[in-house]
Amino acid sequence: MDLESLRREYLQGGLSRADLAEDPIDQFSAWMQQAIDLELADPTAMTIATVSADGQPSQRIVLLKHFDKTGFVFYTNYGSRKSNELTANPKISLHFPWHTAERQVKICGEATKISTAESIKYFISRPKESQLAALASQQSSVLTSRTFLMNQFESLKQKIGHGEIPFPDFWGGYRVVPKEIEFWQGGANRLHDRFRYLLNEDGSWSVDRLAP
């Protein structure tokens, strides 16, 4: 398998300081809308990285469900590996790989649990099967087989029937409060454009161009 010869040029356009909004959340909003308009596959999918107590980084893909000036929200099982690691170390990194648009966004900050009311509001908006799956799966635990998991799911489905699915107290959201946001636009000859927003103590943002 020859991986060294696999390459392509990034020629869709550059990124200048004049192109950027003063607030990185506004810039992210513009790029997210463009990714949606371009009908990119899973535009809200992001890789999130956490670190274990012994310093081992771990990554997984989750979906961004909300963002505003206060931060970026995703949902998970509070007993999962990511949640356990965030309890010990709330520092987190998010990454949006919009390959087709030749763009990436990296966000670094800290994660805190959102309110139970916010989590319940989102939980009841999910499809019933997704609600049941949240109850059936002890995320990140060892499974004896997929059959066991499906039996758990079907058992809950039969037990609850058409009734209201109870909100699991072990499930909910995190809000990532950003301290650093980088926007990356592919460029020809690997001379990519990178701009990094850093949060200042007074709440304003400074912007620097980074070498590719």
C-alpha positions, 0 to 999 in steps of 0.5 A: 500500500503506497500512501506516500503518493496519495495527495491532492492540492487545495485550490478552493480559495484562501483566507485573509484577515479581512475575511474574518469576523471580529468574534470567532463565534460569528465566524464559526456560525458563517462557516457552519452555515456554509457547510450545511448549504454545501450539503457536506456529510455530517457537518455537525460531526466533530472529533473531541479529545480528552486526556486520562489521568495518566496523560493518555489522549483519547478521541471520538466523534460526537455531534454538536447540538447547539452553540452560541456565545456561551459555548458549544454543546454536546450530549453523552452518557455521564458514565462514559470514558469521556465524562470520567476524563472530563471530571478529572480534567475539564480541558477539551479540544473539538475538531471539525474536519470539513474536508470537502470544503478544504476547511477545518476548525479547532476549538480548545477550552473547558467543558462543564455540565449543562443544567438538568433542565437543558438536558431534559429539553433536548432528550425529549426532542430525540426520536423515541428509539434514541431515547431508549438507546440512551437507557439501554447502553452503559456507554464505554462498558465492556459488552459480552455481545451485541445480542446482549445490547439489543436484548436490553434495548428490546426489553426496555421497548417492550416494558415502556411500550408507547409510554413516556420514556423516563429521563436517565439521570446518568445522561446529559450535556456538556458546554465547552467554553472556548479559549482558543479557536482556529480556522484553517483553509487549505492552500496550494503547495501546502501553504494553508491559511490559519488564523487563531483567535485567543480569548483575552482576560477582558473577554475580547479576542485577539487574532493571529495568523499562524504559519502552516 
